[in-house]
């Protein structure tokens, strides 16, 4: 019984101390400060929780799926026919350029700028003509560009054809047209092309940009040239 009395006395004393301390804190305003700090910490945690948003899946822009199959090769006539589709530009004559007229060997109104469709059409017709040749002579199709028929008059020939069928040195050659008229020309092996009489042949036949010719090697140094215009 003595122990129960002591315990009650201790508990009562402890409660009195707590009440006294609380009263002192209230008098000093410490409880209000502590409550304000607790409220502030609570509001910060709530704001942080609101600001953290789950990451949304970004929609990545994907390129269209491309087939792994190789495209059908586009036939190239560059080596044999040298298609040149760059626009034809003529400079205006001025008193400072007295050599302007030397660029063209034909009147300006006769100068033609062939379209891609016109060029391809002529090439196909020339290839059909080539396939109908009644001989086994080697031949090739050549598409005319402006430097072949209007100025410069240098005619480059297919390199593979020159290496296989033409002389290894510079030689005089003959160009024969469809009427049997012959023109003297010069084959320059190092440059694999025709010079000299090619100018006369082109001008006499009024060849234009986009025309296609079949060159048939009827003799070691003689071409028969048939044109499709």
C-alpha positions as CSV (number, residue, x, y, z in Angstrom):
1,X,0.0,0.0,0.0
2,X,2.9,2.3,0.8
3,X,4.2,1.7,-2.8
4,X,0.8,2.7,-4.3
5,X,0.9,5.9,-2.3
6,X,4.3,6.8,-3.5
7,X,3.4,6.1,-7.2
8,X,0.4,8.4,-7.0
9,X,2.4,11.1,-5.4
10,X,5.0,10.8,-8.2
11,X,2.4,10.9,-11.0
12,X,0.7,14.0,-9.5
13,X,4.0,15.8,-9.1
14,X,4.9,15.0,-12.8
15,X,1.5,16.3,-14.1
16,X,1.9,19.5,-12.1
17,X,5.4,20.0,-13.6
18,X,4.0,19.4,-17.1
19,X,1.2,21.9,-16.5
20,X,3.6,24.4,-15.1
21,X,5.9,24.0,-18.1
22,X,3.0,24.4,-20.6
23,X,1.9,27.6,-18.8
24,X,5.4,29.0,-19.0
25,X,5.7,28.1,-22.7
26,X,2.3,29.8,-23.3
27,X,3.5,32.9,-21.4
28,X,6.6,33.0,-23.6
29,X,4.8,32.3,-26.9
30,X,6.9,29.2,-27.6
31,X,4.0,26.9,-28.3
32,X,2.7,29.3,-31.0
33,X,6.1,29.5,-32.7
34,X,6.4,25.7,-32.6
35,X,2.9,25.3,-34.1
36,X,3.7,27.8,-36.9
37,X,6.9,25.9,-37.8
38,X,5.0,22.6,-37.9
39,X,2.3,24.2,-40.1
40,X,5.0,25.6,-42.4
41,X,6.8,22.3,-42.8
42,X,3.5,20.6,-43.5
43,X,2.6,23.1,-46.3
44,X,6.1,22.7,-47.9
45,X,5.7,18.9,-48.1
46,X,2.2,19.3,-49.7
47,X,3.5,21.7,-52.3
48,X,6.4,19.4,-53.1
49,X,4.0,16.5,-53.5
50,X,1.8,18.6,-55.8
51,X,4.7,19.8,-58.0
52,X,6.0,16.3,-58.6
53,X,4.1,14.9,-61.6
54,X,4.5,11.5,-63.0
55,X,6.5,11.5,-66.2
56,X,4.4,11.1,-69.2
57,X,5.5,9.0,-72.1
58,X,6.8,11.2,-74.8
59,X,5.5,10.5,-78.2
60,X,8.6,10.0,-80.4
61,X,8.3,10.9,-84.0
62,X,9.4,8.0,-86.0
63,X,10.4,8.0,-89.7
64,X,8.2,6.1,-92.0
65,X,9.4,2.5,-92.3
66,X,11.4,2.0,-95.4
67,X,11.5,-1.3,-97.2
68,X,14.8,-3.2,-97.1
69,X,14.5,-4.1,-100.7
70,X,16.9,-2.4,-103.1
71,X,15.3,-0.1,-105.6
72,X,15.3,-1.0,-109.2
73,X,18.5,0.5,-110.8
74,X,17.8,3.5,-113.0
75,X,19.5,3.1,-116.3
76,X,22.3,5.6,-116.7
77,X,23.4,7.0,-120.1
78,X,26.1,9.2,-118.6
79,X,29.1,7.3,-120.0
80,X,27.6,6.6,-123.4
81,X,25.4,9.6,-124.1
82,X,26.5,12.2,-121.6
83,X,23.1,13.6,-120.8
84,X,23.5,17.3,-119.8
85,X,20.4,18.9,-118.4
86,X,21.9,22.1,-117.1
87,X,20.0,25.1,-118.3
88,X,21.5,26.9,-121.3
89,X,22.5,30.4,-120.5
90,X,23.5,33.0,-123.0
91,X,25.3,36.1,-122.0
92,X,24.2,39.4,-123.5
93,X,26.5,41.0,-125.9
94,X,28.3,44.0,-124.6
95,X,30.9,46.4,-125.9
96,X,33.3,44.9,-123.3
97,X,33.0,41.4,-124.8
98,X,33.8,41.4,-128.5
99,X,34.3,37.6,-128.5
100,X,30.7,36.8,-127.5
101,X,29.6,35.7,-130.9
102,X,32.4,33.1,-131.1
103,X,30.6,30.9,-128.6
104,X,27.9,29.9,-131.1
105,X,28.5,28.6,-134.6
106,X,24.8,28.9,-135.5
107,X,22.3,31.7,-135.3
108,X,20.8,32.2,-131.8
109,X,17.3,31.5,-133.0
110,X,18.4,28.0,-134.0
111,X,19.8,27.1,-130.6
112,X,17.7,24.5,-128.8
113,X,17.5,23.5,-125.2
114,X,16.1,19.9,-125.2
115,X,13.9,18.8,-122.4
116,X,14.6,15.6,-120.5
117,X,11.6,13.9,-122.1
118,X,12.7,14.9,-125.6
119,X,16.2,13.6,-125.0
120,X,15.1,10.3,-123.7
121,X,12.6,9.9,-126.5
122,X,15.4,10.4,-129.1
123,X,17.7,8.0,-127.2
124,X,15.0,5.2,-127.3
125,X,14.4,5.7,-131.0
126,X,18.1,5.6,-131.7
127,X,18.4,2.4,-129.6
128,X,15.6,0.8,-131.6
129,X,17.5,1.8,-134.8
130,X,20.6,0.3,-133.4
131,X,18.9,-3.0,-132.6
132,X,17.7,-3.2,-136.2
133,X,21.1,-3.0,-137.7
134,X,21.7,-5.8,-140.2
135,X,25.4,-6.3,-139.3
136,X,27.6,-7.4,-136.5
137,X,29.7,-4.2,-136.5
138,X,30.2,-2.7,-133.0
139,X,28.0,0.3,-132.4
140,X,26.9,2.7,-129.7
141,X,24.3,5.4,-129.2
142,X,25.3,9.0,-128.5
143,X,23.1,11.8,-127.2
144,X,24.0,15.3,-128.4
145,X,24.6,18.1,-125.9
146,X,25.3,21.7,-126.6
147,X,29.1,21.5,-126.6
148,X,28.8,18.8,-129.4
149,X,26.6,20.8,-131.8
150,X,26.7,24.6,-131.1
151,X,30.2,25.4,-129.8
152,X,33.4,23.7,-128.9
153,X,32.5,20.7,-131.2
154,X,34.4,18.1,-129.1
155,X,32.7,14.7,-129.2
156,X,33.7,12.4,-126.4
157,X,33.1,8.7,-127.1
158,X,32.4,5.9,-124.7
159,X,35.7,4.9,-123.0
160,X,35.0,1.2,-123.0
161,X,34.1,1.2,-126.7
162,X,37.4,3.1,-127.5
163,X,39.5,0.8,-125.5
164,X,38.0,-2.3,-127.1
165,X,37.6,-1.2,-130.8
166,X,39.5,1.9,-131.7
167,X,43.2,2.6,-132.3
168,X,45.5,3.2,-129.3
169,X,47.1,6.3,-131.0
170,X,45.7,9.4,-132.7
171,X,44.3,8.5,-136.1
172,X,42.4,10.1,-138.9
173,X,38.9,8.7,-139.2
174,X,36.0,9.0,-141.6
175,X,32.4,9.8,-140.7
176,X,29.9,8.6,-143.2
177,X,26.3,9.9,-143.1
178,X,23.1,8.1,-144.2
179,X,23.5,9.4,-147.7
180,X,27.0,8.1,-148.1
181,X,28.7,11.6,-147.7
182,X,32.0,11.3,-146.0
183,X,33.7,13.7,-143.6
184,X,37.3,13.6,-142.3
185,X,37.7,13.7,-138.6
186,X,40.5,13.1,-136.0
187,X,40.3,10.5,-133.3
188,X,42.4,11.4,-130.2
189,X,43.0,8.2,-128.3
190,X,44.2,9.8,-125.1
191,X,41.0,11.8,-124.8
192,X,38.8,9.2,-126.4
193,X,37.0,11.6,-128.6
194,X,36.6,13.1,-132.1
195,X,37.7,16.5,-133.2
196,X,38.5,18.1,-136.6
197,X,35.8,17.2,-139.1
198,X,33.1,16.6,-136.5
199,X,32.3,20.3,-136.6
200,X,31.4,20.2,-140.3
201,X,29.4,17.0,-139.8
202,X,27.3,18.5,-137.0
203,X,26.7,21.8,-138.7
204,X,25.9,20.3,-142.1
205,X,23.3,18.0,-140.5
206,X,22.0,20.8,-138.2
207,X,22.3,18.6,-135.2
208,X,20.6,19.9,-132.1
209,X,20.8,19.5,-128.4
210,X,18.9,16.3,-127.5
211,X,19.4,14.5,-130.9
212,X,20.7,11.0,-130.7
213,X,23.0,9.3,-133.2
214,X,24.0,5.6,-133.8
215,X,27.7,5.2,-134.5
216,X,28.5,2.0,-136.3
217,X,32.2,1.1,-136.7
218,X,32.1,-0.3,-140.3
219,X,35.9,-0.3,-140.7
220,X,38.7,0.1,-138.2
221,X,38.8,3.9,-138.7
222,X,35.4,4.6,-140.2
223,X,32.1,5.3,-138.6
224,X,28.7,5.3,-140.2
225,X,26.6,7.8,-138.3
226,X,22.8,7.7,-138.4
227,X,20.9,10.4,-136.5
228,X,17.5,10.6,-135.0
229,X,16.3,14.2,-134.7
